[in-house]
Amino acid sequence: MRKIIVDLNVVKDNEFSLMYEKFGLDVQNKSYEDFERRLLQMSIQTIIEVKNRQQNLTSCAKWIFILEDIQQKSDCMYCIWGV
């Protein structure tokens, strides 16, 4: 089982509908459980690894999460939605 921690601290109002369309996440109601279920159904190929954490995390889009036990890795930082 993958443990997913989602950082949604900085989400603009106009991004709510886009996030719901992409991930099925109801941000306004903080439906993190639904978000986690949807992420677990996503294929690994849609996840982009952040190569340089310190440099990329500041310019990375809002949706940053940690996937544990993925391809025998642990505590790797991944980013979706592009860098």
Gaussian input, Z-matrix of N, CA and C with variables (Angstrom, degrees):
# hf/3-21g

backbone

0 1
 N
 C     1     B1
 C     2     B2     1     A1
 N     3     B3     2     A2     1     D1
 C     4     B4     3     A3     2     D2
 C     5     B5     4     A4     3     D3
 N     6     B6     5     A5     4     D4
 C     7     B7     6     A6     5     D5
 C     8     B8     7     A7     6     D6
 N     9     B9     8     A8     7     D7
 C    10    B10     9     A9     8     D8
 C    11    B11    10    A10     9     D9
 N    12    B12    11    A11    10    D10
 C    13    B13    12    A12    11    D11
 C    14    B14    13    A13    12    D12
 N    15    B15    14    A14    13    D13
 C    16    B16    15    A15    14    D14
 C    17    B17    16    A16    15    D15
 N    18    B18    17    A17    16    D16
 C    19    B19    18    A18    17    D17
 C    20    B20    19    A19    18    D18
 N    21    B21    20    A20    19    D19
 C    22    B22    21    A21    20    D20
 C    23    B23    22    A22    21    D21
 N    24    B24    23    A23    22    D22
 C    25    B25    24    A24    23    D23
 C    26    B26    25    A25    24    D24
 N    27    B27    26    A26    25    D25
 C    28    B28    27    A27    26    D26
 C    29    B29    28    A28    27    D27
 N    30    B30    29    A29    28    D28
 C    31    B31    30    A30    29    D29
 C    32    B32    31    A31    30    D30
 N    33    B33    32    A32    31    D31
 C    34    B34    33    A33    32    D32
 C    35    B35    34    A34    33    D33
 N    36    B36    35    A35    34    D34
 C    37    B37    36    A36    35    D35
 C    38    B38    37    A37    36    D36
 N    39    B39    38    A38    37    D37
 C    40    B40    39    A39    38    D38
 C    41    B41    40    A40    39    D39
 N    42    B42    41    A41    40    D40
 C    43    B43    42    A42    41    D41
 C    44    B44    43    A43    42    D42
 N    45    B45    44    A44    43    D43
 C    46    B46    45    A45    44    D44
 C    47    B47    46    A46    45    D45
 N    48    B48    47    A47    46    D46
 C    49    B49    48    A48    47    D47
 C    50    B50    49    A49    48    D48
 N    51    B51    50    A50    49    D49
 C    52    B52    51    A51    50    D50
 C    53    B53    52    A52    51    D51
 N    54    B54    53    A53    52    D52
 C    55    B55    54    A54    53    D53
 C    56    B56    55    A55    54    D54
 N    57    B57    56    A56    55    D55
 C    58    B58    57    A57    56    D56
 C    59    B59    58    A58    57    D57
 N    60    B60    59    A59    58    D58
 C    61    B61    60    A60    59    D59
 C    62    B62    61    A61    60    D60
 N    63    B63    62    A62    61    D61
 C    64    B64    63    A63    62    D62
 C    65    B65    64    A64    63    D63
 N    66    B66    65    A65    64    D64
 C    67    B67    66    A66    65    D65
 C    68    B68    67    A67    66    D66
 N    69    B69    68    A68    67    D67
 C    70    B70    69    A69    68    D68
 C    71    B71    70    A70    69    D69
 N    72    B72    71    A71    70    D70
 C    73    B73    72    A72    71    D71
 C    74    B74    73    A73    72    D72
 N    75    B75    74    A74    73    D73
 C    76    B76    75    A75    74    D74
 C    77    B77    76    A76    75    D75
 N    78    B78    77    A77    76    D76
 C    79    B79    78    A78    77    D77
 C    80    B80    79    A79    78    D78
 N    81    B81    80    A80    79    D79
 C    82    B82    81    A81    80    D80
 C    83    B83    82    A82    81    D81
 N    84    B84    83    A83    82    D82
 C    85    B85    84    A84    83    D83
 C    86    B86    85    A85    84    D84
 N    87    B87    86    A86    85    D85
 C    88    B88    87    A87    86    D86
 C    89    B89    88    A88    87    D87
 N    90    B90    89    A89    88    D88
 C    91    B91    90    A90    89    D89
 C    92    B92    91    A91    90    D90
 N    93    B93    92    A92    91    D91
 C    94    B94    93    A93    92    D92
 C    95    B95    94    A94    93    D93
 N    96    B96    95    A95    94    D94
 C    97    B97    96    A96    95    D95
 C    98    B98    97    A97    96    D96
 N    99    B99    98    A98    97    D97
 C   100   B100    99    A99    98    D98
 C   101   B101   100   A100    99    D99
 N   102   B102   101   A101   100   D100
 C   103   B103   102   A102   101   D101
 C   104   B104   103   A103   102   D102
 N   105   B105   104   A104   103   D103
 C   106   B106   105   A105   104   D104
 C   107   B107   106   A106   105   D105
 N   108   B108   107   A107   106   D106
 C   109   B109   108   A108   107   D107
 C   110   B110   109   A109   108   D108
 N   111   B111   110   A110   109   D109
 C   112   B112   111   A111   110   D110
 C   113   B113   112   A112   111   D111
 N   114   B114   113   A113   112   D112
 C   115   B115   114   A114   113   D113
 C   116   B116   115   A115   114   D114
 N   117   B117   116   A116   115   D115
 C   118   B118   117   A117   116   D116
 C   119   B119   118   A118   117   D117
 N   120   B120   119   A119   118   D118
 C   121   B121   120   A120   119   D119
 C   122   B122   121   A121   120   D120
 N   123   B123   122   A122   121   D121
 C   124   B124   123   A123   122   D122
 C   125   B125   124   A124   123   D123
 N   126   B126   125   A125   124   D124
 C   127   B127   126   A126   125   D125
 C   128   B128   127   A127   126   D126
 N   129   B129   128   A128   127   D127
 C   130   B130   129   A129   128   D128
 C   131   B131   130   A130   129   D129
 N   132   B132   131   A131   130   D130
 C   133   B133   132   A132   131   D131
 C   134   B134   133   A133   132   D132
 N   135   B135   134   A134   133   D133
 C   136   B136   135   A135   134   D134
 C   137   B137   136   A136   135   D135
 N   138   B138   137   A137   136   D136
 C   139   B139   138   A138   137   D137
 C   140   B140   139   A139   138   D138
 N   141   B141   140   A140   139   D139
 C   142   B142   141   A141   140   D140
 C   143   B143   142   A142   141   D141
 N   144   B144   143   A143   142   D142
 C   145   B145   144   A144   143   D143
 C   146   B146   145   A145   144   D144
 N   147   B147   146   A146   145   D145
 C   148   B148   147   A147   146   D146
 C   149   B149   148   A148   147   D147
 N   150   B150   149   A149   148   D148
 C   151   B151   150   A150   149   D149
 C   152   B152   151   A151   150   D150
 N   153   B153   152   A152   151   D151
 C   154   B154   153   A153   152   D152
 C   155   B155   154   A154   153   D153
 N   156   B156   155   A155   154   D154
 C   157   B157   156   A156   155   D155
 C   158   B158   157   A157   156   D156
 N   159   B159   158   A158   157   D157
 C   160   B160   159   A159   158   D158
 C   161   B161   160   A160   159   D159
 N   162   B162   161   A161   160   D160
 C   163   B163   162   A162   161   D161
 C   164   B164   163   A163   162   D162
 N   165   B165   164   A164   163   D163
 C   166   B166   165   A165   164   D164
 C   167   B167   166   A166   165   D165
 N   168   B168   167   A167   166   D166
 C   169   B169   168   A168   167   D167
 C   170   B170   169   A169   168   D168
 N   171   B171   170   A170   169   D169
 C   172   B172   171   A171   170   D170
 C   173   B173   172   A172   171   D171
 N   174   B174   173   A173   172   D172
 C   175   B175   174   A174   173   D173
 C   176   B176   175   A175   174   D174
 N   177   B177   176   A176   175   D175
 C   178   B178   177   A177   176   D176
 C   179   B179   178   A178   177   D177
 N   180   B180   179   A179   178   D178
 C   181   B181   180   A180   179   D179
 C   182   B182   181   A181   180   D180
 N   183   B183   182   A182   181   D181
 C   184   B184   183   A183   182   D182
 C   185   B185   184   A184   183   D183
 N   186   B186   185   A185   184   D184
 C   187   B187   186   A186   185   D185
 C   188   B188   187   A187   186   D186
 N   189   B189   188   A188   187   D187
 C   190   B190   189   A189   188   D188
 C   191   B191   190   A190   189   D189
 N   192   B192   191   A191   190   D190
 C   193   B193   192   A192   191   D191
 C   194   B194   193   A193   192   D192
 N   195   B195   194   A194   193   D193
 C   196   B196   195   A195   194   D194
 C   197   B197   196   A196   195   D195
 N   198   B198   197   A197   196   D196
 C   199   B199   198   A198   197   D197
 C   200   B200   199   A199   198   D198
 N   201   B201   200   A200   199   D199
 C   202   B202   201   A201   200   D200
 C   203   B203   202   A202   201   D201
 N   204   B204   203   A203   202   D202
 C   205   B205   204   A204   203   D203
 C   206   B206   205   A205   204   D204
 N   207   B207   206   A206   205   D205
 C   208   B208   207   A207   206   D206
 C   209   B209   208   A208   207   D207
 N   210   B210   209   A209   208   D208
 C   211   B211   210   A210   209   D209
 C   212   B212   211   A211   210   D210
 N   213   B213   212   A212   211   D211
 C   214   B214   213   A213   212   D212
 C   215   B215   214   A214   213   D213
 N   216   B216   215   A215   214   D214
 C   217   B217   216   A216   215   D215
 C   218   B218   217   A217   216   D216
 N   219   B219   218   A218   217   D217
 C   220   B220   219   A219   218   D218
 C   221   B221   220   A220   219   D219
 N   222   B222   221   A221   220   D220
 C   223   B223   222   A222   221   D221
 C   224   B224   223   A223   222   D222
 N   225   B225   224   A224   223   D223
 C   226   B226   225   A225   224   D224
 C   227   B227   226   A226   225   D225
 N   228   B228   227   A227   226   D226
 C   229   B229   228   A228   227   D227
 C   230   B230   229   A229   228   D228
 N   231   B231   230   A230   229   D229
 C   232   B232   231   A231   230   D230
 C   233   B233   232   A232   231   D231
 N   234   B234   233   A233   232   D232
 C   235   B235   234   A234   233   D233
 C   236   B236   235   A235   234   D234
 N   237   B237   236   A236   235   D235
 C   238   B238   237   A237   236   D236
 C   239   B239   238   A238   237   D237
 N   240   B240   239   A239   238   D238
 C   241   B241   240   A240   239   D239
 C   242   B242   241   A241   240   D240
 N   243   B243   242   A242   241   D241
 C   244   B244   243   A243   242   D242
 C   245   B245   244   A244   243   D243
 N   246   B246   245   A245   244   D244
 C   247   B247   246   A246   245   D245
 C   248   B248   247   A247   246   D246

   B1=1.4598
   B2=1.5203
   B3=1.3058
   B4=1.4528
   B5=1.5238
   B6=1.3042
   B7=1.4598
   B8=1.5186
   B9=1.3207
   B10=1.4587
   B11=1.5216
   B12=1.3181
   B13=1.4577
   B14=1.5276
   B15=1.3117
   B16=1.4577
   B17=1.5234
   B18=1.3166
   B19=1.4559
   B20=1.5247
   B21=1.3283
   B22=1.4642
   B23=1.5240
   B24=1.3269
   B25=1.4576
   B26=1.5226
   B27=1.3181
   B28=1.4562
   B29=1.5237
   B30=1.3124
   B31=1.4616
   B32=1.5180
   B33=1.3258
   B34=1.4598
   B35=1.5291
   B36=1.3238
   B37=1.4597
   B38=1.5207
   B39=1.3277
   B40=1.4583
   B41=1.5199
   B42=1.3426
   B43=1.4576
   B44=1.5238
   B45=1.3466
   B46=1.4524
   B47=1.5231
   B48=1.3355
   B49=1.4603
   B50=1.5167
   B51=1.3311
   B52=1.4575
   B53=1.5207
   B54=1.3292
   B55=1.4609
   B56=1.5175
   B57=1.3325
   B58=1.4668
   B59=1.5220
   B60=1.3226
   B61=1.4649
   B62=1.5216
   B63=1.3145
   B64=1.4576
   B65=1.5257
   B66=1.3259
   B67=1.4624
   B68=1.5179
   B69=1.3274
   B70=1.4518
   B71=1.5170
   B72=1.3106
   B73=1.4633
   B74=1.5201
   B75=1.3245
   B76=1.4575
   B77=1.5230
   B78=1.3243
   B79=1.4587
   B80=1.5240
   B81=1.3190
   B82=1.4526
   B83=1.5247
   B84=1.3297
   B85=1.4630
   B86=1.5153
   B87=1.3371
   B88=1.4590
   B89=1.5275
   B90=1.3251
   B91=1.4598
   B92=1.5245
   B93=1.3226
   B94=1.4578
   B95=1.5239
   B96=1.3505
   B97=1.4584
   B98=1.5224
   B99=1.3285
   B100=1.4598
   B101=1.5194
   B102=1.3319
   B103=1.4602
   B104=1.5224
   B105=1.3347
   B106=1.4585
   B107=1.5221
   B108=1.3233
   B109=1.4703
   B110=1.5238
   B111=1.3312
   B112=1.4654
   B113=1.5211
   B114=1.3210
   B115=1.4595
   B116=1.5152
   B117=1.3348
   B118=1.4515
   B119=1.5225
   B120=1.3397
   B121=1.4545
   B122=1.5296
   B123=1.3291
   B124=1.4570
   B125=1.5154
   B126=1.3136
   B127=1.4621
   B128=1.5175
   B129=1.3385
   B130=1.4576
   B131=1.5270
   B132=1.3192
   B133=1.4603
   B134=1.5267
   B135=1.3161
   B136=1.4598
   B137=1.5169
   B138=1.3226
   B139=1.4574
   B140=1.5210
   B141=1.3083
   B142=1.4548
   B143=1.5171
   B144=1.3149
   B145=1.4595
   B146=1.5220
   B147=1.3122
   B148=1.4525
   B149=1.5214
   B150=1.3199
   B151=1.4585
   B152=1.5221
   B153=1.3122
   B154=1.4574
   B155=1.5211
   B156=1.3076
   B157=1.4607
   B158=1.5218
   B159=1.3146
   B160=1.4620
   B161=1.5180
   B162=1.3275
   B163=1.4589
   B164=1.5219
   B165=1.3286
   B166=1.4543
   B167=1.5192
   B168=1.3320
   B169=1.4545
   B170=1.5191
   B171=1.3322
   B172=1.4557
   B173=1.5255
   B174=1.3313
   B175=1.4603
   B176=1.5172
   B177=1.3271
   B178=1.4524
   B179=1.5253
   B180=1.3247
   B181=1.4608
   B182=1.5283
   B183=1.3185
   B184=1.4551
   B185=1.5181
   B186=1.3268
   B187=1.4617
   B188=1.5126
   B189=1.3169
   B190=1.4528
   B191=1.5221
   B192=1.2815
   B193=1.4516
   B194=1.5154
   B195=1.3037
   B196=1.4540
   B197=1.5189
   B198=1.3096
   B199=1.4555
   B200=1.5167
   B201=1.3025
   B202=1.4498
   B203=1.5181
   B204=1.3022
   B205=1.4611
   B206=1.5233
   B207=1.3148
   B208=1.4581
   B209=1.5211
   B210=1.3030
   B211=1.4604
   B212=1.5280
   B213=1.3230
   B214=1.4686
   B215=1.5269
   B216=1.3203
   B217=1.4569
   B218=1.5208
   B219=1.3054
   B220=1.4603
   B221=1.5230
   B222=1.3307
   B223=1.4640
   B224=1.5288
   B225=1.3088
   B226=1.4659
   B227=1.5206
   B228=1.3074
   B229=1.4504
   B230=1.5231
   B231=1.3162
   B232=1.4528
   B233=1.5248
   B234=1.2959
   B235=1.4563
   B236=1.5137
   B237=1.3332
   B238=1.4520
   B239=1.5240
   B240=1.3057
   B241=1.4704
   B242=1.5181
   B243=1.3050
   B244=1.4511
   B245=1.5149
   B246=1.3223
   B247=1.4583
   B248=1.5241
   A1=108.92
   A2=116.16
   A3=120.83
   A4=109.66
   A5=115.96
   A6=120.74
   A7=107.72
   A8=116.61
   A9=121.03
   A10=109.32
   A11=115.66
   A12=121.61
   A13=107.21
   A14=116.63
   A15=121.06
   A16=109.79
   A17=116.16
   A18=121.35
   A19=108.55
   A20=115.94
   A21=120.55
   A22=110.79
   A23=116.22
   A24=119.75
   A25=113.08
   A26=117.15
   A27=119.44
   A28=109.03
   A29=115.75
   A30=120.75
   A31=107.93
   A32=115.90
   A33=119.97
   A34=109.84
   A35=116.04
   A36=120.85
   A37=112.18
   A38=117.12
   A39=119.77
   A40=112.75
   A41=118.28
   A42=120.56
   A43=112.47
   A44=117.79
   A45=120.19
   A46=112.05
   A47=116.66
   A48=119.55
   A49=111.49
   A50=116.72
   A51=120.73
   A52=110.94
   A53=116.96
   A54=120.41
   A55=111.02
   A56=116.25
   A57=118.56
   A58=110.55
   A59=115.82
   A60=120.07
   A61=111.05
   A62=117.17
   A63=121.51
   A64=112.32
   A65=116.52
   A66=120.32
   A67=114.45
   A68=117.89
   A69=119.56
   A70=112.21
   A71=116.53
   A72=120.64
   A73=110.35
   A74=115.51
   A75=120.27
   A76=107.47
   A77=116.15
   A78=120.73
   A79=111.21
   A80=117.36
   A81=119.58
   A82=111.41
   A83=116.72
   A84=120.46
   A85=112.41
   A86=116.58
   A87=121.98
   A88=112.02
   A89=115.86
   A90=120.43
   A91=110.00
   A92=116.23
   A93=121.12
   A94=111.94
   A95=117.24
   A96=119.72
   A97=110.62
   A98=116.38
   A99=120.30
   A100=110.16
   A101=116.42
   A102=121.68
   A103=110.24
   A104=117.13
   A105=120.59
   A106=110.89
   A107=116.98
   A108=119.90
   A109=110.86
   A110=116.55
   A111=119.47
   A112=111.21
   A113=117.09
   A114=120.12
   A115=111.22
   A116=117.43
   A117=120.43
   A118=111.11
   A119=116.84
   A120=120.61
   A121=112.05
   A122=116.66
   A123=120.02
   A124=109.98
   A125=116.26
   A126=119.40
   A127=109.41
   A128=114.96
   A129=120.51
   A130=110.94
   A131=117.52
   A132=121.02
   A133=112.32
   A134=117.44
   A135=118.95
   A136=112.50
   A137=116.53
   A138=120.42
   A139=109.41
   A140=116.46
   A141=121.84
   A142=108.52
   A143=116.14
   A144=118.74
   A145=109.82
   A146=115.52
   A147=120.42
   A148=107.73
   A149=115.91
   A150=120.29
   A151=111.89
   A152=115.65
   A153=119.83
   A154=108.05
   A155=116.36
   A156=120.36
   A157=112.92
   A158=117.83
   A159=120.10
   A160=111.98
   A161=116.74
   A162=119.03
   A163=111.35
   A164=116.91
   A165=119.62
   A166=114.49
   A167=117.71
   A168=118.49
   A169=112.21
   A170=117.68
   A171=118.81
   A172=111.65
   A173=117.30
   A174=119.98
   A175=112.26
   A176=116.51
   A177=120.30
   A178=109.82
   A179=116.38
   A180=120.42
   A181=110.40
   A182=116.63
   A183=122.75
   A184=115.37
   A185=117.84
   A186=119.41
   A187=111.39
   A188=115.44
   A189=122.96
   A190=106.92
   A191=116.55
   A192=118.44
   A193=109.82
   A194=115.74
   A195=121.52
   A196=108.75
   A197=116.60
   A198=121.48
   A199=107.70
   A200=115.73
   A201=119.74
   A202=109.19
   A203=116.26
   A204=123.63
   A205=111.26
   A206=116.11
   A207=120.29
   A208=106.56
   A209=116.74
   A210=123.45
   A211=110.63
   A212=115.64
   A213=123.53
   A214=113.19
   A215=117.75
   A216=120.66
   A217=108.03
   A218=116.09
   A219=119.52
   A220=109.12
   A221=115.11
   A222=122.48
   A223=112.43
   A224=117.09
   A225=120.66
   A226=108.81
   A227=116.88
   A228=120.79
   A229=109.15
   A230=115.77
   A231=120.56
   A232=109.37
   A233=115.88
   A234=120.80
   A235=108.91
   A236=116.12
   A237=119.84
   A238=108.32
   A239=115.33
   A240=122.28
   A241=111.77
   A242=118.63
   A243=120.35
   A244=113.43
   A245=115.06
   A246=120.61
   A247=108.74
   D1=137.96
   D2=179.71
   D3=-94.13
   D4=135.58
   D5=174.65
   D6=-95.68
   D7=125.14
   D8=-176.10
   D9=-118.48
   D10=125.92
   D11=175.39
   D12=-114.76
   D13=122.53
   D14=-174.31
   D15=-108.20
   D16=133.00
   D17=175.75
   D18=-104.40
   D19=105.05
   D20=-178.78
   D21=-117.48
   D22=31.51
   D23=-174.04
   D24=-69.72
   D25=-28.52
   D26=-176.82
   D27=-121.99
   D28=89.79
   D29=178.27
   D30=-126.47
   D31=125.86
   D32=-179.35
   D33=-78.45
   D34=154.36
   D35=-177.35
   D36=-57.08
   D37=-39.68
   D38=-176.79
   D39=-77.05
   D40=-1.41
   D41=179.64
   D42=-96.95
   D43=-9.06
   D44=-177.86
   D45=-58.65
   D46=-50.07
   D47=-177.17
   D48=-66.46
   D49=-34.96
   D50=178.72
   D51=-65.70
   D52=-41.28
   D53=179.07
   D54=-67.37
   D55=-37.34
   D56=179.25
   D57=-66.36
   D58=-40.73
   D59=-179.93
   D60=-64.94
   D61=-39.25
   D62=-175.74
   D63=-79.31
   D64=-44.66
   D65=-171.33
   D66=-118.21
   D67=-6.68
   D68=-175.69
   D69=70.64
   D70=29.89
   D71=-177.78
   D72=-101.17
   D73=120.94
   D74=175.02
   D75=-88.64
   D76=90.24
   D77=-172.88
   D78=-64.91
   D79=-37.71
   D80=-175.79
   D81=-64.84
   D82=-31.96
   D83=178.66
   D84=-97.83
   D85=6.80
   D86=176.21
   D87=53.55
   D88=50.33
   D89=-177.95
   D90=-86.25
   D91=69.72
   D92=-176.11
   D93=-67.20
   D94=-33.87
   D95=-178.88
   D96=-63.02
   D97=-41.66
   D98=178.11
   D99=-64.68
   D100=-40.30
   D101=178.34
   D102=-60.92
   D103=-43.41
   D104=-179.25
   D105=-64.26
   D106=-43.08
   D107=178.77
   D108=-60.61
   D109=-41.88
   D110=-179.88
   D111=-66.31
   D112=-40.73
   D113=-179.92
   D114=-63.77
   D115=-38.26
   D116=-179.76
   D117=-65.33
   D118=-23.52
   D119=179.58
   D120=-85.16
   D121=-13.64
   D122=-179.12
   D123=-73.15
   D124=149.62
   D125=177.78
   D126=-78.44
   D127=152.03
   D128=-177.25
   D129=-62.32
   D130=-28.24
   D131=-176.79
   D132=-64.55
   D133=-19.75
   D134=-179.35
   D135=-84.03
   D136=-3.50
   D137=-177.53
   D138=-98.85
   D139=128.74
   D140=-177.31
   D141=-105.36
   D142=121.36
   D143=-179.73
   D144=-75.72
   D145=136.07
   D146=175.82
   D147=-84.32
   D148=112.96
   D149=-173.50
   D150=-71.32
   D151=-47.46
   D152=-177.82
   D153=-114.74
   D154=100.05
   D155=-171.97
   D156=-57.61
   D157=-56.44
   D158=-171.52
   D159=-62.33
   D160=-37.57
   D161=-178.19
   D162=-77.30
   D163=-42.11
   D164=-171.75
   D165=-83.64
   D166=-27.59
   D167=-174.69
   D168=-63.63
   D169=-32.24
   D170=179.88
   D171=-71.35
   D172=-31.92
   D173=-179.28
   D174=-96.62
   D175=-4.40
   D176=-177.82
   D177=-73.57
   D178=151.03
   D179=176.66
   D180=-65.88
   D181=176.01
   D182=-165.74
   D183=-63.54
   D184=-28.96
   D185=-165.20
   D186=-93.76
   D187=92.08
   D188=-178.93
   D189=-115.02
   D190=134.36
   D191=179.75
   D192=-149.57
   D193=163.65
   D194=-179.21
   D195=-107.88
   D196=128.15
   D197=174.30
   D198=-109.72
   D199=122.73
   D200=177.61
   D201=-103.17
   D202=151.45
   D203=175.59
   D204=60.03
   D205=44.49
   D206=178.15
   D207=-113.98
   D208=120.21
   D209=-175.94
   D210=50.82
   D211=45.65
   D212=176.99
   D213=61.45
   D214=22.26
   D215=174.95
   D216=-106.02
   D217=160.51
   D218=174.17
   D219=-142.28
   D220=150.19
   D221=179.19
   D222=55.36
   D223=34.65
   D224=175.54
   D225=-90.50
   D226=136.79
   D227=178.56
   D228=-88.23
   D229=128.57
   D230=178.64
   D231=-124.55
   D232=158.76
   D233=-179.65
   D234=-136.71
   D235=137.70
   D236=172.12
   D237=-113.72
   D238=164.53
   D239=177.98
   D240=81.64
   D241=14.92
   D242=174.64
   D243=90.65
   D244=168.56
   D245=-177.78
   D246=-118.56

